[in-house]
Structure formats: structure tokens, C-alpha cells
Amino acid sequence: MGLDGRRGQLAMAAVLLVLGFLLVIQLRSQTGGTGLDRLAAQDLTLLVANLNTRNDQLRAEVTSLQGQLVRVQSAAGSGRQSALQLRNELARDRAWAGLDRASGSGVMVALEGAISGAAVNDLLNELRNAGCEALAVDGIRVVAGTVASGEAGAATIDATPLGTSVIVRALGDPNALAGTLTRPGGIVALLAATDPSLRVTVTPGDRIDVPGTTRDLIPPHGRPRL
């Protein structure tokens, strides 16, 4: 037999050896199994009971986590709702304090003719007493410290001159405001009696706009007490 024949026999023997080794490993793994076949019935019963207990614990954990998720989502929704409510309240307070513009139902009072600062103040006070929520005179928001002054024909408000055509816008109940102004003996009748040349027109409206103030409303001396 030549050299090539001996090499072929050696290669064949090596292949057979590897195949035999793999066959032995497979047979051992199959005969070994999981080991459950060697357990007694009592041990198998205990194993099944332990598995059922662990499954129950896992299901309880899943239920608890789902409950926590629902609570977290609910808290997040409540937080967003609370934040939205606070933003709305802040916007409302800023509008009624005069910091921001406001709009709503109310009345528009047109004054044609020379009017004094005292007459303008009387008109504003009458509107406040009637339940007015926000006021503006010729585009100037009336806030704390806003005062009209000057003689008829030379009146000013916040140092801004008022001409002979003044528009006062007031937010509130249109019927209550208009009724108070135009009642017998009210401010309109009083102005007509003191100055017949002054013409006053009261017009209720569903949409009255008043601007925000340009003044600094922070007190120079007082501080909020929290």
C-alpha cells in the first residue's frame, strides 16, 4: 500500500473517531434527560407547588406594577390640570389687575365736548360703584393711582391730555352699568345739567376691549406679606 493509501486510512480513522465521540455525547444527553424522571412523586408535587407559588407571586407583581402605572399616569394628568388651572387664574388676575388687556361685555361712554378732570373722575367712580370690573379712558387703562385732573377743555389723565372727544370703556354687566349711568339724577343727567354743551352717549355692548396698563404697578415702598 502506498503512502497515499495510508494517509487516506488515517484520515478515515480520524473522521470515524470524531463521529464516535459525538455519538457518545448525544446518547449521554438523551439518556440523562432533565432529571425529572428520577424524582419521586412527592418531590414532583412539591416542585409543581413551588412553580405555582412563584407564578402567583409574578402575577401579583404585575398587578401591583400596573396599579402603580395607573396612579402615576393619573397624578401626571392631575398635575397638568392643576398647572392649567393656575395659568388660567393667573391670566384672569393679571387682566383684572390691569397688567394685561381684557375683554367682555360692558358699556362704551362717548363724551363730546370740553370736560373737566373732576367730571371724568365722577364718571369713573359711578361706573365702579355700579360693579365695573375694568376701565379705560381713551386707550389708557385705569388702575390704582390713575387720576384725571385739569379744567374743562384742558383735562388730563395720567399726564395724557384729553381732547373734546373722549371714549370711556367699562367691563361689567351692560344693563347694570347703563342703568346706573342713565337713571334719573344719575351722572349723565348731572353732566348735562352742569354743562349743556357736553353730549354723553352710553352704548351697551357684548364685546368691549380694554388695554393693559403701561404703568409699573409695583409699590416703591410696600412689600407683599406672605
CYANA upper distance limits for C-alpha pairs under 8 A (distance plus 0.5 A):
  1 MET  CA      5 GLY  CA      6.48
  1 MET  CA      6 ARG  CA      7.50
  2 GLY  CA      6 ARG  CA      7.06
  3 LEU  CA      7 ARG  CA      6.83
  4 ASP  CA      8 GLY  CA      6.71
  5 GLY  CA      9 GLN  CA      6.81
  6 ARG  CA     10 LEU  CA      6.73
  7 ARG  CA     11 ALA  CA      6.67
  8 GLY  CA     12 MET  CA      6.63
  9 GLN  CA     13 ALA  CA      6.60
 10 LEU  CA     14 ALA  CA      6.68
 11 ALA  CA     15 VAL  CA      6.78
 12 MET  CA     16 LEU  CA      6.69
 13 ALA  CA     17 LEU  CA      6.59
 14 ALA  CA     18 VAL  CA      6.80
 15 VAL  CA     19 LEU  CA      6.69
 16 LEU  CA     20 GLY  CA      6.54
 17 LEU  CA     21 PHE  CA      6.73
 18 VAL  CA     22 LEU  CA      6.76
 19 LEU  CA     23 LEU  CA      6.62
 20 GLY  CA     24 VAL  CA      6.75
 21 PHE  CA     25 ILE  CA      6.91
 22 LEU  CA     26 GLN  CA      6.76
 23 LEU  CA     27 LEU  CA      6.67
 24 VAL  CA     28 ARG  CA      6.70
 25 ILE  CA     29 SER  CA      6.73
 26 GLN  CA     30 GLN  CA      6.70
 27 LEU  CA     31 THR  CA      6.60
 28 ARG  CA     32 GLY  CA      6.34
 29 SER  CA     33 GLY  CA      6.92
 33 GLY  CA     37 ASP  CA      8.33
 35 GLY  CA     39 LEU  CA      7.55
 36 LEU  CA     44 LEU  CA      8.09
 39 LEU  CA     43 ASP  CA      6.53
 39 LEU  CA     44 LEU  CA      6.87
 40 ALA  CA     44 LEU  CA      6.78
 41 ALA  CA     45 THR  CA      6.66
 42 GLN  CA     46 LEU  CA      6.79
 43 ASP  CA     47 LEU  CA      6.66
 44 LEU  CA     48 VAL  CA      6.69
 45 THR  CA     49 ALA  CA      6.68
 46 LEU  CA     50 ASN  CA      6.68
 47 LEU  CA     51 LEU  CA      6.75
 48 VAL  CA     52 ASN  CA      6.70
 49 ALA  CA     53 THR  CA      6.66
 50 ASN  CA     54 ARG  CA      6.67
 51 LEU  CA     55 ASN  CA      6.63
 52 ASN  CA     56 ASP  CA      6.67
 53 THR  CA     57 GLN  CA      6.78
 54 ARG  CA     58 LEU  CA      6.71
 55 ASN  CA     59 ARG  CA      6.68
 56 ASP  CA     60 ALA  CA      6.67
 57 GLN  CA     61 GLU  CA      6.72
 58 LEU  CA     62 VAL  CA      6.71
 59 ARG  CA     63 THR  CA      6.73
 60 ALA  CA     64 SER  CA      6.64
 61 GLU  CA     65 LEU  CA      6.59
 62 VAL  CA     66 GLN  CA      6.62
 63 THR  CA     67 GLY  CA      6.73
 64 SER  CA     68 GLN  CA      6.75
 65 LEU  CA     69 LEU  CA      6.63
 66 GLN  CA     70 VAL  CA      6.79
 67 GLY  CA     71 ARG  CA      6.76
 68 GLN  CA     72 VAL  CA      6.58
 69 LEU  CA     73 GLN  CA      6.61
 70 VAL  CA     74 SER  CA      6.54
 71 ARG  CA     75 ALA  CA      6.52
 72 VAL  CA     76 ALA  CA      6.62
 73 GLN  CA     77 GLY  CA      6.69
 74 SER  CA     78 SER  CA      6.61
 75 ALA  CA     79 GLY  CA      6.52
 76 ALA  CA     80 ARG  CA      6.76
 77 GLY  CA     81 GLN  CA      6.66
 78 SER  CA     82 SER  CA      6.51
 79 GLY  CA     83 ALA  CA      6.57
 80 ARG  CA     84 LEU  CA      6.62
 81 GLN  CA     85 GLN  CA      6.64
 82 SER  CA     86 LEU  CA      6.63
 83 ALA  CA     87 ARG  CA      6.66
 84 LEU  CA     88 ASN  CA      6.71
 85 GLN  CA     89 GLU  CA      6.67
 86 LEU  CA     90 LEU  CA      6.52
 87 ARG  CA     91 ALA  CA      6.59
 88 ASN  CA     92 ARG  CA      6.66
 89 GLU  CA     93 ASP  CA      6.58
 90 LEU  CA     94 ARG  CA      6.54
 91 ALA  CA     95 ALA  CA      6.62
 91 ALA  CA    100 ASP  CA      8.47
 92 ARG  CA     96 TRP  CA      6.75
 93 ASP  CA     97 ALA  CA      6.40
 94 ARG  CA     98 GLY  CA      6.74
 94 ARG  CA     99 LEU  CA      5.68
 94 ARG  CA    100 ASP  CA      6.23
 95 ALA  CA     99 LEU  CA      6.28
 95 ALA  CA    100 ASP  CA      5.03
 95 ALA  CA    101 ARG  CA      6.19
 95 ALA  CA    102 ALA  CA      5.95
 95 ALA  CA    212 GLY  CA      7.79
 96 TRP  CA    100 ASP  CA      8.25
 96 TRP  CA    102 ALA  CA      7.72
 96 TRP  CA    133 GLU  CA      7.38
 96 TRP  CA    134 ALA  CA      6.88
 97 ALA  CA    143 VAL  CA      7.88
 98 GLY  CA    134 ALA  CA      8.07
 98 GLY  CA    141 ARG  CA      7.25
 98 GLY  CA    142 VAL  CA      8.04
 98 GLY  CA    143 VAL  CA      6.69
 98 GLY  CA    211 PRO  CA      8.44
 98 GLY  CA    212 GLY  CA      5.77
 98 GLY  CA    213 THR  CA      6.13
 99 LEU  CA    212 GLY  CA      5.57
 99 LEU  CA    213 THR  CA      6.05
 99 LEU  CA    214 THR  CA      8.31
100 ASP  CA    211 PRO  CA      7.27
100 ASP  CA    212 GLY  CA      4.67
100 ASP  CA    213 THR  CA      7.47
101 ARG  CA    209 ASP  CA      7.92
101 ARG  CA    210 VAL  CA      6.20
101 ARG  CA    211 PRO  CA      4.70
101 ARG  CA    212 GLY  CA      4.69
101 ARG  CA    213 THR  CA      8.43
102 ALA  CA    134 ALA  CA      8.24
102 ALA  CA    209 ASP  CA      6.51
102 ALA  CA    210 VAL  CA      5.96
102 ALA  CA    211 PRO  CA      7.00
102 ALA  CA    212 GLY  CA      7.84
103 SER  CA    171 LEU  CA      7.70
103 SER  CA    207 ARG  CA      6.96
103 SER  CA    208 ILE  CA      5.92
103 SER  CA    209 ASP  CA      4.86
103 SER  CA    210 VAL  CA      6.64
104 GLY  CA    171 LEU  CA      6.64
104 GLY  CA    172 GLY  CA      8.02
104 GLY  CA    206 ASP  CA      6.86
104 GLY  CA    207 ARG  CA      5.50
104 GLY  CA    208 ILE  CA      5.84
104 GLY  CA    209 ASP  CA      7.28
105 SER  CA    171 LEU  CA      6.28
105 SER  CA    172 GLY  CA      6.50
105 SER  CA    173 ASP  CA      7.15
105 SER  CA    174 PRO  CA      6.86
105 SER  CA    204 PRO  CA      8.31
105 SER  CA    205 GLY  CA      6.18
105 SER  CA    206 ASP  CA      4.60
105 SER  CA    207 ARG  CA      5.52
105 SER  CA    208 ILE  CA      6.18
106 GLY  CA    169 ARG  CA      8.12
106 GLY  CA    170 ALA  CA      6.04
106 GLY  CA    171 LEU  CA      4.71
106 GLY  CA    172 GLY  CA      5.20
106 GLY  CA    173 ASP  CA      6.19
106 GLY  CA    174 PRO  CA      4.94
106 GLY  CA    177 LEU  CA      7.78
106 GLY  CA    204 PRO  CA      6.34
106 GLY  CA    205 GLY  CA      6.04
106 GLY  CA    206 ASP  CA      6.96
106 GLY  CA    207 ARG  CA      7.72
106 GLY  CA    208 ILE  CA      6.53
107 VAL  CA    169 ARG  CA      6.65
107 VAL  CA    170 ALA  CA      5.95
107 VAL  CA    171 LEU  CA      7.14
107 VAL  CA    172 GLY  CA      8.16
107 VAL  CA    174 PRO  CA      6.14
107 VAL  CA    177 LEU  CA      7.39
107 VAL  CA    178 ALA  CA      7.25
107 VAL  CA    202 VAL  CA      7.15
107 VAL  CA    203 THR  CA      5.95
107 VAL  CA    204 PRO  CA      4.65
107 VAL  CA    205 GLY  CA      6.10
107 VAL  CA    208 ILE  CA      7.58
108 MET  CA    167 ILE  CA      7.41
108 MET  CA    168 VAL  CA      6.25
108 MET  CA    169 ARG  CA      5.12
108 MET  CA    170 ALA  CA      6.86
108 MET  CA    202 VAL  CA      6.38
108 MET  CA    203 THR  CA      5.69
108 MET  CA    204 PRO  CA      6.81
108 MET  CA    205 GLY  CA      7.84
108 MET  CA    208 ILE  CA      7.98
109 VAL  CA    167 ILE  CA      6.27
109 VAL  CA    168 VAL  CA      5.46
109 VAL  CA    169 ARG  CA      6.86
109 VAL  CA    200 VAL  CA      7.38
109 VAL  CA    201 THR  CA      6.12
109 VAL  CA    202 VAL  CA      5.10
109 VAL  CA    203 THR  CA      6.88
110 ALA  CA    165 SER  CA      7.76
110 ALA  CA    166 VAL  CA      6.42
110 ALA  CA    167 ILE  CA      5.21
110 ALA  CA    168 VAL  CA      6.91
110 ALA  CA    199 ARG  CA      8.46
110 ALA  CA    200 VAL  CA      6.20
110 ALA  CA    201 THR  CA      5.60
110 ALA  CA    202 VAL  CA      7.08
111 LEU  CA    115 ILE  CA      8.39
111 LEU  CA    164 THR  CA      8.04
111 LEU  CA    165 SER  CA      6.18
111 LEU  CA    166 VAL  CA      5.49
111 LEU  CA    167 ILE  CA      6.78
111 LEU  CA    168 VAL  CA      8.48
111 LEU  CA    198 LEU  CA      7.49
111 LEU  CA    199 ARG  CA      6.38
111 LEU  CA    200 VAL  CA      5.34
111 LEU  CA    201 THR  CA      7.25
112 GLU  CA    164 THR  CA      6.24
112 GLU  CA    165 SER  CA      5.23
112 GLU  CA    166 VAL  CA      7.11
112 GLU  CA    198 LEU  CA      6.28
112 GLU  CA    199 ARG  CA      5.58
112 GLU  CA    200 VAL  CA      7.01
113 GLY  CA    153 GLY  CA      8.41
113 GLY  CA    164 THR  CA      5.07
113 GLY  CA    165 SER  CA      6.75
113 GLY  CA    197 SER  CA      7.12
113 GLY  CA    198 LEU  CA      5.34
113 GLY  CA    199 ARG  CA      7.10
114 ALA  CA    152 ALA  CA      5.71
114 ALA  CA    153 GLY  CA      4.93
114 ALA  CA    154 ALA  CA      8.42
114 ALA  CA    163 GLY  CA      7.91
114 ALA  CA    164 THR  CA      5.53
114 ALA  CA    198 LEU  CA      7.21
115 ILE  CA    119 ALA  CA      7.05
115 ILE  CA    120 VAL  CA      7.78
115 ILE  CA    151 GLU  CA      7.99
115 ILE  CA    152 ALA  CA      4.96
115 ILE  CA    153 GLY  CA      6.30
115 ILE  CA    154 ALA  CA      8.47
115 ILE  CA    155 ALA  CA      7.39
115 ILE  CA    164 THR  CA      7.62
115 ILE  CA    198 LEU  CA      7.83
116 SER  CA    120 VAL  CA      7.03
116 SER  CA    149 SER  CA      7.52
116 SER  CA    150 GLY  CA      6.44
116 SER  CA    151 GLU  CA      5.22
116 SER  CA    152 ALA  CA      4.25
116 SER  CA    153 GLY  CA      7.05
116 SER  CA    154 ALA  CA      7.60
116 SER  CA    155 ALA  CA      5.80
117 GLY  CA    121 ASN  CA      6.76
117 GLY  CA    148 ALA  CA      5.06
117 GLY  CA    149 SER  CA      4.42
117 GLY  CA    150 GLY  CA      5.53
117 GLY  CA    151 GLU  CA      6.82
117 GLY  CA    152 ALA  CA      7.59
117 GLY  CA    155 ALA  CA      5.46
117 GLY  CA    156 THR  CA      7.02
117 GLY  CA    157 ILE  CA      8.01
118 ALA  CA    122 ASP  CA      6.71
118 ALA  CA    148 ALA  CA      7.26
118 ALA  CA    149 SER  CA      6.73
118 ALA  CA    150 GLY  CA      8.04
118 ALA  CA    151 GLU  CA      8.49
119 ALA  CA    123 LEU  CA      6.75
119 ALA  CA    191 LEU  CA      7.97
120 VAL  CA    124 LEU  CA      6.74
120 VAL  CA    148 ALA  CA      6.93
121 ASN  CA    125 ASN  CA      6.59
121 ASN  CA    147 VAL  CA      7.47
121 ASN  CA    148 ALA  CA      6.53
122 ASP  CA    126 GLU  CA      6.65
122 ASP  CA    187 ILE  CA      8.05
123 LEU  CA    127 LEU  CA      6.83
123 LEU  CA    187 ILE  CA      6.99
124 LEU  CA    128 ARG  CA      6.75
124 LEU  CA    135 LEU  CA      8.29
125 ASN  CA    129 ASN  CA      6.64
126 GLU  CA    130 ALA  CA      6.77
126 GLU  CA    180 THR  CA      8.20
126 GLU  CA    181 LEU  CA      7.77
126 GLU  CA    187 ILE  CA      7.66
127 LEU  CA    131 GLY  CA      7.15
127 LEU  CA    132 CYS  CA      5.97
127 LEU  CA    170 ALA  CA      7.94
127 LEU  CA    177 LEU  CA      6.97
127 LEU  CA    180 THR  CA      8.34
127 LEU  CA    181 LEU  CA      8.03
128 ARG  CA    132 CYS  CA      5.27
128 ARG  CA    133 GLU  CA      7.87
130 ALA  CA    176 ALA  CA      7.08
130 ALA  CA    177 LEU  CA      6.22
130 ALA  CA    180 THR  CA      6.93
131 GLY  CA    172 GLY  CA      6.97
131 GLY  CA    173 ASP  CA      8.05
131 GLY  CA    176 ALA  CA      8.33
131 GLY  CA    177 LEU  CA      7.83
132 CYS  CA    170 ALA  CA      6.73
132 CYS  CA    171 LEU  CA      6.16
132 CYS  CA    172 GLY  CA      5.37
132 CYS  CA    173 ASP  CA      8.05
132 CYS  CA    177 LEU  CA      7.70
133 GLU  CA    170 ALA  CA      7.75
133 GLU  CA    171 LEU  CA      5.90
133 GLU  CA    172 GLY  CA      6.09
134 ALA  CA    142 VAL  CA      7.97
134 ALA  CA    170 ALA  CA      6.21
134 ALA  CA    171 LEU  CA      5.70
134 ALA  CA    172 GLY  CA      8.08
134 ALA  CA    210 VAL  CA      7.83
135 LEU  CA    141 ARG  CA      6.55
135 LEU  CA    142 VAL  CA      5.85
135 LEU  CA    143 VAL  CA      8.46
135 LEU  CA    168 VAL  CA      7.72
135 LEU  CA    169 ARG  CA      6.21
135 LEU  CA    170 ALA  CA      5.13
135 LEU  CA    171 LEU  CA      7.14
135 LEU  CA    210 VAL  CA      7.25
136 ALA  CA    140 ILE  CA      5.65
136 ALA  CA    141 ARG  CA      4.78
136 ALA  CA    142 VAL  CA      5.82
136 ALA  CA    168 VAL  CA      6.27
136 ALA  CA    169 ARG  CA      5.73
136 ALA  CA    170 ALA  CA      7.17
136 ALA  CA    210 VAL  CA      6.27
136 ALA  CA    211 PRO  CA      7.70
137 VAL  CA    141 ARG  CA      7.07
137 VAL  CA    142 VAL  CA      7.55
137 VAL  CA    166 VAL  CA      7.65
137 VAL  CA    167 ILE  CA      6.43
137 VAL  CA    168 VAL  CA      5.07
137 VAL  CA    169 ARG  CA      7.02
138 ASP  CA    162 LEU  CA      8.30
138 ASP  CA    166 VAL  CA      6.49
138 ASP  CA    167 ILE  CA      5.74
138 ASP  CA    168 VAL  CA      6.84
139 GLY  CA    210 VAL  CA      7.64
139 GLY  CA    211 PRO  CA      7.04
140 ILE  CA    211 PRO  CA      7.60
140 ILE  CA    213 THR  CA      7.32
141 ARG  CA    210 VAL  CA      7.31
141 ARG  CA    211 PRO  CA      6.46
141 ARG  CA    212 GLY  CA      6.42
141 ARG  CA    213 THR  CA      5.54
142 VAL  CA    146 THR  CA      6.09
142 VAL  CA    213 THR  CA      8.00
143 VAL  CA    213 THR  CA      7.95
146 THR  CA    157 ILE  CA      7.52
146 THR  CA    158 ASP  CA      6.52
147 VAL  CA    157 ILE  CA      6.35
147 VAL  CA    158 ASP  CA      6.89
148 ALA  CA    155 ALA  CA      7.36
148 ALA  CA    156 THR  CA      6.04
148 ALA  CA    157 ILE  CA      4.70
148 ALA  CA    158 ASP  CA      7.31
149 SER  CA    155 ALA  CA      6.00
149 SER  CA    156 THR  CA      5.98
149 SER  CA    157 ILE  CA      6.94
150 GLY  CA    154 ALA  CA      6.10
150 GLY  CA    155 ALA  CA      4.64
150 GLY  CA    156 THR  CA      6.58
151 GLU  CA    155 ALA  CA      6.03
153 GLY  CA    162 LEU  CA      8.35
153 GLY  CA    163 GLY  CA      7.47
153 GLY  CA    164 THR  CA      7.28
154 ALA  CA    161 PRO  CA      7.40
154 ALA  CA    162 LEU  CA      7.49
154 ALA  CA    163 GLY  CA      8.12
155 ALA  CA    161 PRO  CA      6.48
155 ALA  CA    162 LEU  CA      6.00
155 ALA  CA    163 GLY  CA      8.22
156 THR  CA    160 THR  CA      5.55
156 THR  CA    161 PRO  CA      4.66
156 THR  CA    162 LEU  CA      5.72
157 ILE  CA    161 PRO  CA      7.05
157 ILE  CA    162 LEU  CA      7.58
162 LEU  CA    166 VAL  CA      7.23
169 ARG  CA    208 ILE  CA      7.35
169 ARG  CA    209 ASP  CA      7.91
169 ARG  CA    210 VAL  CA      7.20
170 ALA  CA    208 ILE  CA      7.83
170 ALA  CA    210 VAL  CA      8.20
171 LEU  CA    208 ILE  CA      7.15
172 GLY  CA    176 ALA  CA      8.43
172 GLY  CA    177 LEU  CA      7.48
173 ASP  CA    177 LEU  CA      6.56
174 PRO  CA    178 ALA  CA      6.39
174 PRO  CA    204 PRO  CA      5.82
174 PRO  CA    205 GLY  CA      7.29
174 PRO  CA    206 ASP  CA      8.43
175 ASN  CA    179 GLY  CA      6.25
175 ASN  CA    204 PRO  CA      7.87
176 ALA  CA    180 THR  CA      6.59
177 LEU  CA    181 LEU  CA      6.80
178 ALA  CA    182 THR  CA      6.57
178 ALA  CA    202 VAL  CA      7.08
178 ALA  CA    203 THR  CA      8.07
178 ALA  CA    204 PRO  CA      7.22
179 GLY  CA    183 ARG  CA      6.20
180 THR  CA    186 GLY  CA      7.14
181 LEU  CA    186 GLY  CA      6.03
181 LEU  CA    187 ILE  CA      6.08
181 LEU  CA    188 VAL  CA      6.35
181 LEU  CA    202 VAL  CA      8.40
182 THR  CA    186 GLY  CA      6.37
182 THR  CA    187 ILE  CA      7.62
182 THR  CA    188 VAL  CA      6.22
182 THR  CA    189 ALA  CA      7.55
182 THR  CA    202 VAL  CA      8.38
183 ARG  CA    189 ALA  CA      8.35
184 PRO  CA    189 ALA  CA      7.16
185 GLY  CA    189 ALA  CA      6.09
185 GLY  CA    190 LEU  CA      6.93
186 GLY  CA    190 LEU  CA      6.66
187 ILE  CA    191 LEU  CA      6.56
188 VAL  CA    192 ALA  CA      6.72
188 VAL  CA    200 VAL  CA      7.12
189 ALA  CA    193 ALA  CA      6.66
190 LEU  CA    194 THR  CA      6.76
191 LEU  CA    195 ASP  CA      6.43
191 LEU  CA    196 PRO  CA      8.15
191 LEU  CA    198 LEU  CA      7.80
192 ALA  CA    196 PRO  CA      5.41
192 ALA  CA    197 SER  CA      8.10
192 ALA  CA    198 LEU  CA      6.93
192 ALA  CA    199 ARG  CA      7.76
192 ALA  CA    200 VAL  CA      8.42
219 PRO  CA    223 ARG  CA      7.77
